[in-house]
Amino acid sequence: MDLAKVLAQLRRELADLDAAIASLEQLPQARPRRGYASKAQTQTSHEDPVSMAAPVQANDSNRDSA
């Protein structure tokens, strides 16, 4: 068993574990916070979806008269 190879592999594994730990520590910061939306997010257009729909015609000429 070559001690130098074992140490080199353990150092690589340590570097991989450090990278994994660092990325996992960043996860809670990346998720959006729970609660009410900020004022900037609520200032979007709140138009009535009914008023944006196509107007409904009283006499539908596409219906069959039979």
ZIHUQUI-V391961 format. One line per field, one symbol per residue. ss: DSSP state (h for helix, s for strand, l for the rest). phi: phi as a letter, one per 20 degrees, with the letter a starting at -180 (. if undefined). burial: I if it has 16 or more other C-alpha atoms within 10 Angstrom, else O. A space follows every 10 residues. Layout:
ss = ???
phi = ???
burial = ???
This chain:
ss = llhhhhhhhh hhhhhhhhhh hhhhhhhhhh llllllllhh hhllllllhh hhllllllll llllll
phi = .effffffff ffffffffff fffffegffe fffepfffff feeffdefff fefffeefde feffee
burial = OOOOOOOOOO OOOOOOOOOO OOOOOOOOOO OOOOOOOOOO OOOOOOOOOO OOOOOOOOOO OOOOOO
